[in-house]
Amino acid sequence: MLLPATAQAQKMYFTAGLGIYRANLDGTDLECVVDSLRRGQMCDPWGIALDVPHGKMYWTDHVLWKVRRANLDGTSVEDLPIVCENKPTSIALDANGGKVYWAEDRVLGGGSMHRADVDGREAQCLFEGFAANAIALDLDDGKIYWTTGTSICRANLDGSLIEQLIDTPGIGRIGLALDQAASEMYSTTGQALSYRAWMDLSRWLGRGPANALGTGVMNGSVQRVKMGRHSIASGTSDIKALAVTDFGWLGDIALDIADGRVYWTSIGALHGKQDGLYEVRIQRAKLDGGDIEDLIYGIRVWQVNGIALDLTPTRAAAWRACLRPAWLVGASGLLAILGLILIPRYRIRHTQPSGRPRAHEHDDETGRHAKAGKSG
């Protein structure tokens, strides 16, 4: 039997402040894998996507206006040869198709959607007019989904056939993740003003996003929206709030369908006006919104947004997956051998040539004859 190779623990990656962090899915073993201060650069990582089979992570940089990539451990950072005309925000990967998708946000409003080969070549603008907060790909149906303002939209992967699937006035749509098998979308929400606008405004005012406009604490929520393969119902009955938090604004979102959990980033109240830093958290809950957990907290930066999961099976899980079929085959083989041994024996003991009484029938006859003789 071919045994699985050693695999690392499953990881979460997220962008926060000047760096990119990773940790185990339970929040342990937190480390900063890309630290721009250590590299002597003023960077602002925003969206993040993983190409685990090729050992790469991709991200957009809000300050440098670049799309970048590195090894999953943060080594070998490189800038893709992509010229961004505006601030790049969210990012998504089609690793098998060799494509990277990203959005750009114009300072004065609006935005555009782009794609290129994963090495940065053959870049093209798919469409303009939308400032996307998050991107998600449905590669089976050849669709790209994104959140913008209060809406969730989609288009073909080549940018054609743009559709607004749902609009929820007053509720800003931020993160987005797809569960194609269940025909459902998960989205983080906040107030209608865009997430980046809140970050820019609150940073400029020197006040936290929870009170930048004197609105008090902002409630964020994780919502699940029913969807069809080619349409989505617009009624509110198809939207369910799963998890509500008063910690602050929710950012990006990611799903672990196999484990039945949803992960998201969130940013809370301001920690002092001198340094202008916020407390950020990484949280998770069950897919039905139950059992909300604070996995990572206490980090103080000016923003947190992107999150991506490396759900590669661990070595223990790989061993179980390999051994389970072997055990079933071994058990069924053992039963078959026992059957070959026991069934013929059973037949020999309980069958005799025709015309001759079985042993217990003969004994019964003898018993009856003996009783008849005594009675006579």
Secondary structure as GFF3:
##gff-version 3
##sequence-region A 1 376
A	DSSP	beta_strand	11	16	.	.	.	ID=ss1
A	DSSP	beta_strand	19	24	.	.	.	ID=ss2
A	DSSP	beta_strand	31	35	.	.	.	ID=ss3
A	DSSP	beta_strand	45	51	.	.	.	ID=ss4
A	DSSP	three_ten_helix	52	54	.	.	.	ID=ss5
A	DSSP	beta_strand	56	61	.	.	.	ID=ss6
A	DSSP	beta_strand	66	71	.	.	.	ID=ss7
A	DSSP	beta_strand	78	79	.	.	.	ID=ss8
A	DSSP	beta_strand	87	94	.	.	.	ID=ss9
A	DSSP	beta_strand	99	105	.	.	.	ID=ss10
A	DSSP	beta_strand	111	117	.	.	.	ID=ss11
A	DSSP	beta_strand	124	128	.	.	.	ID=ss12
A	DSSP	beta_strand	134	138	.	.	.	ID=ss13
A	DSSP	beta_strand	143	148	.	.	.	ID=ss14
A	DSSP	beta_strand	151	156	.	.	.	ID=ss15
A	DSSP	beta_strand	163	167	.	.	.	ID=ss16
A	DSSP	beta_strand	171	179	.	.	.	ID=ss17
A	DSSP	beta_strand	184	191	.	.	.	ID=ss18
A	DSSP	alpha_helix	195	205	.	.	.	ID=ss19
A	DSSP	beta_strand	220	226	.	.	.	ID=ss20
A	DSSP	three_ten_helix	236	238	.	.	.	ID=ss21
A	DSSP	beta_strand	239	245	.	.	.	ID=ss22
A	DSSP	beta_strand	249	256	.	.	.	ID=ss23
A	DSSP	beta_strand	261	270	.	.	.	ID=ss24
A	DSSP	beta_strand	278	286	.	.	.	ID=ss25
A	DSSP	beta_strand	293	301	.	.	.	ID=ss26
A	DSSP	beta_strand	304	310	.	.	.	ID=ss27
A	DSSP	alpha_helix	315	350	.	.	.	ID=ss28
A	DSSP	alpha_helix	359	375	.	.	.	ID=ss29
###
